[in-house]
Amino acid sequence: MPNVGWSLEQRAAVKRWMLFASLFAVAGVILSVLLIAAGNSGGWALLFLTLCIYGPCQLYIGTIKRKQPH
């Protein structure tokens, strides 16, 4: 069965959710850098979790986006 691609509404929703996730990822990285600078070792855990959650989501969405018909 061929991949017919995402509808306009689905693409808009993915963009909206990825923007939302990106804002939280940036906030998580900033908070973790502040915690690391303050000497709190929990900052490293927060940085690791933020990157481990956001990274694969971004890669997955990017892979699907490249496979879409134009």
Secondary structure as GFF3:
##gff-version 3
##sequence-region A 1 70
A	DSSP	alpha_helix	8	37	.	.	.	ID=ss1
A	DSSP	alpha_helix	42	67	.	.	.	ID=ss2
###
